[in-house]
């Protein structure tokens, strides 16, 4: 968190850093996620379920955790003056999307 500030609420947190432009909202050093052992877990979407990923574990995300992330993100945007995007207002967006059926396809190119 060097140079960043951890902000938390509802069991969720994010690390904010000062924006490069003076009038711009604060930027994310770490996007909003659930707090696990004092650290912000990344939200990972595997297509069939969302997971919380830390440096040490990967846990299935519960509906209450997803709700906490969404609520925290919305409140944080209002406080910082960040842009609100339509797709983010519909629900919680993930940091990573790793679909098992697509994994490895980018490396396999057909010969021409």
N, C-alpha and C positions, 0 to 999 in steps of 0.2 A: 504494500500500500504506500510505497514511497511517493510523497507528493499528493496523495489522494486522501479523501475522507470517507470513512465507512458511515453510511446512513442506514438506519434500520427502522422498521415498523411492521406490525402484523406478523412477525416471525420471518420477514423477508428483509433483504438488504441489497445494497449496491455500493460501489466505490465511485465517487465523483471526483473529477479534477477540474480545475479552472479552464474555461474555454480560451482558445487562442485569441478570438476577437472579444473586445471589451463588452459589446452589447449582446453577445451570443449567450445562450443558456450553458450551464455547466455540462461537461461531456462525461461519458461513462468510461472509467478505466476498467470496471467490471460491471457488466449488465445486471439488472435485477434478478435475484434468485433467492431460494430458501436458505436460511442460515443453518448450517450443520456444523457443530463443534466450533462455532465462532467464525466460520468461513462461508463465503457466498458460493453455493453450489450452482453449476451451470445446468440449464434445462436442455435436455437431449431428447429429440423426437425420433423414434425408431419406426414410425409408420403405424404400428399397432398399439403403441403405448408411449407415454412420456416418462423419462427417467431424470433423476437428479444425479449429476456426476460431480464427484469431488476427486481430489488427488488420490484418495485411498479407497473409494468405493463408488459403486453405481447402484442407486436404489430406485425402485418404482415410485413415481410421484403420485400423491393422493389428490383427490379433488379439492380438499381443503388447502393443500399446499399450492396448487395451481391458482385457486381463488385468492390466496394471500399475495402471490406474486403479481397477479393482475391488478388487484386493489392498490398495492404498493406502487406499482408502475404508473397507474393513472394519477395517484396523488402526487407522486414525484414530478410528473410532467406539469401538473398545475402549478406546483411550487417553483419549479425552475424555469417555467415558460417555454419548455421544449415543444416542438411541433407534435401534434397528435395525428397519427395516421389512422385511416378508416379500418384497415385490416387488424391493427392492434387493439382497436376499441371493441372488436367482436369477441376477443378472447386472448388468452395467453399465447405469445409467440415464443418459439424456442431459439436457443443460441445455435444449435447444430441439428441438422436433419440427416440421419443415417438410416436409409431404408435397406433392409437386408436383401431384398430382391434385386436391388440396383447395385449393391456393393460389388466392386470388381469389374463392372461393365466398362468404366472409363478406360481401363488399361487394355481391354480386349478390343482391338480395332480389326475389322475385317481386311484381309489382303486384297489389293486391287490389281 
